[in-house]
Amino acid sequence: MNNSEFENKLLLAGLDKLIFSNLTNTPIRTISNWFTSRKGKIAKTPKWVEPYLDLYIKNRKNEIYIEKLHEELIKDIRKNAKD
């Protein structure tokens, strides 16, 4: 994953590099170094980063869905309690 793909995934996940650094216990300097070309090689993130972010995004969407279901359940319970 290149730098722009990484930045886009972070945005989708609702994260920035500092939060990602804290979540993964990866020093921010290390993350910055991922995008520094060395010896003519194109800089990329480590292979684990993309699946990590994909799972994070998927789980975040699931959490939002569960929260909405919970809110609807509470509304239904309160409505039925009044009846």
C-alpha positions in Angstrom: 0.0 0.0 0.0 1.4 3.4 -1.0 1.2 6.6 1.0 -2.0 7.9 -0.6 -3.8 4.5 -0.2 -2.7 4.5 3.5 -4.0 8.0 4.0 -7.3 7.1 2.4 -7.7 4.0 4.6 -7.0 6.1 7.6 -9.7 8.6 6.6 -12.2 5.7 6.1 -11.3 4.4 9.5 -11.7 7.8 11.1 -8.1 7.8 12.2 -5.0 9.9 11.8 -1.3 8.7 11.9 -1.0 9.5 15.6 -4.0 7.5 16.7 -3.0 4.7 14.4 0.4 4.8 16.0 -1.1 4.6 19.5 -3.5 1.7 18.5 -0.7 -0.4 17.0 2.1 0.6 19.4 4.1 1.7 16.3 6.3 4.7 16.8 5.1 7.7 14.7 8.6 8.0 13.4 8.4 4.4 12.1 5.2 5.2 10.3 6.8 8.3 8.7 9.7 6.2 7.6 7.4 3.9 5.7 7.1 6.6 3.1 10.8 7.4 2.7 12.2 5.8 -0.5 15.4 4.0 0.0 17.9 2.7 -2.5 15.6 3.5 -5.4 12.8 1.3 -4.0 9.2 2.7 -3.9 8.2 3.1 -0.3 5.3 1.1 1.0 3.6 0.2 4.3 4.3 -3.2 5.8 2.1 -6.0 4.6 0.1 -6.2 7.9 -1.1 -2.6 7.7 -3.8 -2.9 5.0 -5.5 -6.0 6.5 -5.4 -4.3 9.9 -7.1 -1.2 8.6 -9.6 -3.3 6.6 -10.6 -5.2 9.8 -10.7 -1.9 11.8 -13.0 -0.3 9.3 -15.3 -3.4 9.1 -15.5 -3.6 12.9 -16.2 0.1 13.2 -19.1 -0.3 10.8 -20.4 -3.2 12.8 -20.2 -1.3 16.0 -22.2 1.6 14.5 -24.8 -0.9 13.3 -25.0 -2.5 16.7 -25.4 0.9 18.4 -28.3 1.8 16.1 -30.0 -1.6 16.7 -29.5 -1.0 20.5 -31.1 2.5 20.3 -34.1 1.1 18.3 -34.5 -1.7 20.9 -34.5 0.8 23.8 -37.1 2.9 22.0 -39.3 -0.2 21.4 -39.0 -1.3 25.1 -39.9 2.2 26.3 -42.8 2.4 23.9 -44.1 -1.0 25.0 -43.7 -0.1 28.7 -45.9 2.9 28.3 -48.7 0.9 26.6 
